[in-house]
Amino acid sequence: MNIFCLIEDTQIDHKFGAEHGVSFYIETKQHKVLFDVGQSSLFISNAIHANIDLSLVDTLVISHGHYDHGGGLKDFLRINKHAKIYVQETIFNEFYSMRKLDEYTFIGLDPELFDEKRFIKLKGDFKIDDELMIIADIKNHSFFPNSNHTMFKKDKDEYVLDDFTHEHNLLVTEGQKVCLFAGCGHKGILNIIDQAQKHLTPKRISHVFGGFHLKSRFEAYQESSEHIDQIAMIMKKKHIDMYYTGHCTGSVAYDQMKKILDTRLAYFHPGTKIEL
């Protein structure tokens, strides 16, 4: 399995541009998969620099209905005419972020992009085949990020807290390697890991990729140092070989978790390539 990060917030290689968002290209024996598409067409130019032909992608998974994960959809549809696109059925609802106190900014996707011939709308978990499985039905809510309190959806004329029914995650299995991809982990990265693992026994998750949503622009919703340590300690006890994170995890939380997870935690950037 080959994994290439096309989009993340931080740039370390001048050949690959960065923007607030996530996009991973995943190649297995059976599939060429794209997980999220960032917020613009930048994922395409980064793919070109990496000699990745996105027109050959057969499966696109959009993790949730926010612009920084699905904003590049229009450009993907322009260059790829055949890939199946997996989303949860509520992905085109109206979603908002509270950027300032009591001020709501639209962060959703354009519903006019929906094409019933290309998009597969799901409600919960879904097994695509022996390599790919969508994980959406997260049972445990004990580790929801505090920053979720700044995320809303429109219900008629009211802003209500987002319940993230539009979010799902991807398990990719090849041989003994099982990788879990989470866009932002709004339902709590520990909860997502635990739910995904239930579908795998006797196999286990070997690698985790994604944002952990441990930062907030509001001090009141920042994760406490104690809570970040608790998450890292639980991760350390799990039989997972490696965690790769970035984007919404935040540098403060990453540095703190790194002290606990040591070499089992790494940061992904545009241009990061992992061969398993």
C-alpha positions in Angstrom: 0.0 0.0 0.0 1.3 3.5 -1.0 0.0 6.6 0.7 0.7 10.1 -0.4 -0.4 13.3 1.3 -1.6 15.8 -1.3 -3.1 18.5 1.0 -2.4 19.7 4.6 -1.9 23.0 6.2 1.8 23.2 6.5 4.4 23.4 3.7 7.9 21.8 4.1 8.6 21.0 0.4 8.4 24.0 -2.0 7.2 21.7 -4.8 4.0 21.0 -2.9 1.6 23.8 -2.0 -0.2 23.8 1.3 -3.7 25.0 2.3 -6.1 24.5 5.3 -7.5 21.0 4.5 -6.8 17.4 3.9 -6.3 15.1 0.9 -4.7 11.6 0.7 -4.0 9.5 -2.3 -4.0 5.8 -1.5 -2.9 3.0 -3.9 -3.5 -0.7 -3.2 -3.4 -3.8 -5.4 -7.1 -3.3 -6.3 -7.7 0.4 -5.9 -6.6 4.0 -6.5 -8.4 5.9 -3.8 -8.7 9.6 -3.0 -9.7 10.5 0.6 -10.8 14.1 0.7 -9.9 16.8 -1.8 -8.9 19.9 0.2 -10.6 23.2 -0.4 -9.4 24.1 -3.9 -7.8 22.6 -7.0 -4.4 22.6 -5.3 -4.6 18.8 -4.7 -4.5 18.4 -8.5 -1.3 20.4 -9.0 0.3 18.6 -6.1 -0.6 15.3 -7.6 0.9 16.4 -11.0 4.2 17.2 -9.2 4.1 13.7 -7.6 3.4 12.0 -11.0 0.0 10.8 -9.7 -2.7 10.6 -12.4 -6.0 11.5 -10.6 -8.0 10.6 -13.7 -7.3 7.0 -12.8 -8.8 7.2 -9.3 -11.6 4.7 -9.0 -12.9 5.7 -5.5 -13.3 9.0 -3.8 -14.3 9.2 -0.2 -15.3 12.6 1.2 -15.0 12.5 5.0 -17.6 15.2 5.8 -19.4 18.2 4.5 -16.9 21.0 5.2 -15.2 23.1 2.5 -11.6 22.2 3.6 -12.3 18.5 2.8 -14.7 18.7 -0.1 -14.1 22.1 -1.7 -12.1 20.5 -4.5 -15.0 18.4 -5.6 -15.9 20.5 -8.7 -12.3 20.2 -9.9 -12.2 16.5 -9.3 -15.4 16.0 -11.3 -13.8 17.9 -14.1 -10.7 15.7 -14.4 -12.2 12.3 -13.4 -15.3 11.0 -15.2 -15.8 7.6 -13.6 -14.8 7.3 -9.9 -17.5 6.4 -7.5 -17.9 9.0 -4.8 -18.9 7.9 -1.3 -20.6 10.4 1.1 -23.0 10.3 4.0 -26.5 11.3 3.0 -26.5 14.5 5.0 -23.2 15.8 3.5 -24.9 18.6 1.5 -26.8 20.1 4.4 -25.9 23.6 5.5 -23.0 23.7 7.9 -21.5 26.7 9.7 -18.5 27.6 11.9 -18.6 30.3 14.6 -15.5 32.2 13.7 -16.4 35.1 16.0 -18.8 35.0 18.9 -22.4 34.7 17.6 -21.2 35.1 14.0 -21.7 32.1 11.7 -19.7 31.5 8.5 -21.0 29.0 5.9 -18.4 26.1 5.5 -20.5 23.6 3.6 -20.4 22.2 0.1 -22.3 23.1 -3.1 -25.3 20.8 -3.4 -25.5 21.4 -7.1 -22.4 19.2 -7.5 -24.5 16.1 -6.6 -24.8 13.7 -9.5 -26.8 10.6 -8.7 -24.8 8.6 -11.3 -21.5 9.3 -9.5 -22.4 9.8 -5.8 -23.3 7.0 -3.5 -25.1 8.4 -0.5 -24.8 6.3 2.6 -26.5 6.2 6.0 -23.9 4.7 8.4 -21.3 2.0 7.9 -20.8 0.5 4.5 -18.5 -2.3 3.2 -17.3 -1.4 -0.3 -15.2 -4.6 -0.7 -12.6 -6.6 1.1 -10.1 -3.7 0.9 -12.4 -0.7 1.6 -14.9 0.0 4.4 -16.7 3.1 5.5 -17.0 3.6 9.3 -19.7 6.1 10.4 -21.7 4.6 13.2 -19.6 5.9 16.2 -21.2 4.6 19.4 -19.0 6.2 22.1 -19.3 10.0 22.6 -16.9 10.4 25.6 -14.0 11.9 23.6 -15.9 14.5 21.4 -13.5 17.5 20.8 -14.4 20.6 22.7 -14.1 22.6 19.5 -17.2 20.9 18.2 -19.1 23.5 20.2 -18.2 26.0 17.5 -19.6 23.9 14.7 -23.3 24.3 13.7 -25.8 23.2 11.1 -28.9 25.1 9.8 -32.2 23.6 11.0 -34.9 25.7 9.3 -34.0 29.2 10.4 -32.0 28.2 13.5 -28.4 27.3 14.1 -28.0 24.1 16.1 -24.9 22.3 17.2 -23.7 19.9 14.5 -24.1 16.2 15.3 -21.7 15.2 12.5 -24.0 12.6 11.0 -22.3 13.7 7.7 -18.9 12.4 8.9 -17.4 9.1 8.0 -14.0 7.5 8.0 -12.2 4.9 5.8 -10.6 1.6 6.6 -8.1 0.3 4.0 -6.9 -3.3 4.3 -4.2 -4.9 2.3 -2.6 -8.0 3.7 -1.8 -7.5 7.3 -1.8 -3.7 7.0 -5.0 -1.9 8.0 -5.0 1.8 7.8 -7.7 4.1 9.3 -8.2 7.5 7.6 -10.1 10.2 9.5 -10.6 13.7 8.0 -11.0 15.7 11.3 -12.1 13.2 13.9 -15.1 15.3 14.9 -16.6 12.3 16.6 -13.5 11.8 18.7 -10.4 10.0 17.2 -10.4 7.4 20.1 -14.1 6.7 19.5 -13.5 6.3 15.8 -10.5 3.9 16.4 -12.5 1.8 18.8 -15.5 1.5 16.5 -13.4 0.7 13.5 -11.5 -2.0 15.4 -14.8 -3.8 16.1 -15.1 -4.6 12.4 -11.6 -6.1 12.1 -11.1 -8.9 14.7 -8.9 -10.8 14.6 -6.9 -8.2 12.5 -6.0 -4.9 14.0 -5.5 -1.3 12.9 -1.8 -0.9 12.1 -1.8 2.8 11.1 -4.0 5.8 11.7 -4.0 9.0 9.5 -5.9 12.2 10.0 -6.7 15.2 12.0 -7.6 14.9 15.7 -9.4 18.3 16.1 -7.6 19.3 19.3 -7.3 23.1 18.7 -9.9 25.9 18.7 -9.8 29.6 17.9 -11.7 30.2 21.2 -9.9 29.8 24.4 -13.0 28.5 26.1 -13.1 25.5 23.8 -9.4 24.6 23.8 -8.6 21.1 24.9 -7.0 21.0 28.3 -3.4 19.8 28.7 -4.7 17.0 30.9 -7.2 15.9 28.3 -4.6 15.8 25.5 -2.3 13.7 27.7 -5.1 11.4 28.4 -5.8 10.8 24.7 -2.1 10.3 24.0 -1.8 7.8 26.9 -4.8 5.8 25.6 -3.3 5.8 22.1 0.0 4.6 23.5 -1.7 1.5 25.0 -3.4 0.5 21.8 -1.7 -2.0 19.5 -1.3 0.5 16.7 2.1 0.7 15.0 2.0 4.4 13.9 -0.2 7.5 14.1 0.1 10.2 11.4 -1.6 13.5 12.1 -1.8 17.2 11.1 -4.4 19.8 10.0 -6.8 20.4 12.9 -4.7 18.6 15.6 -2.7 21.8 16.1 1.0 22.2 16.8 0.5 22.6 20.6 -1.4 19.3 20.9 1.0 17.5 18.5 4.1 18.6 20.5 2.5 17.4 23.7 1.4 14.1 22.3 4.8 13.5 20.7 6.3 13.5 24.2 4.1 10.5 25.1 3.9 8.6 21.8 7.5 9.4 20.7 8.4 7.6 17.4 4.9 6.3 17.0 3.5 9.7 16.2 4.5 11.7 13.1 3.3 14.8 11.3 2.1 14.6 7.7 2.6 17.4 5.2 1.9 17.8 1.4 4.5 15.6 -0.2 4.7 13.0 2.6 4.9 9.5 1.2 4.4 6.3 3.2 5.0 2.9 1.7 3.6 -0.1 3.7 
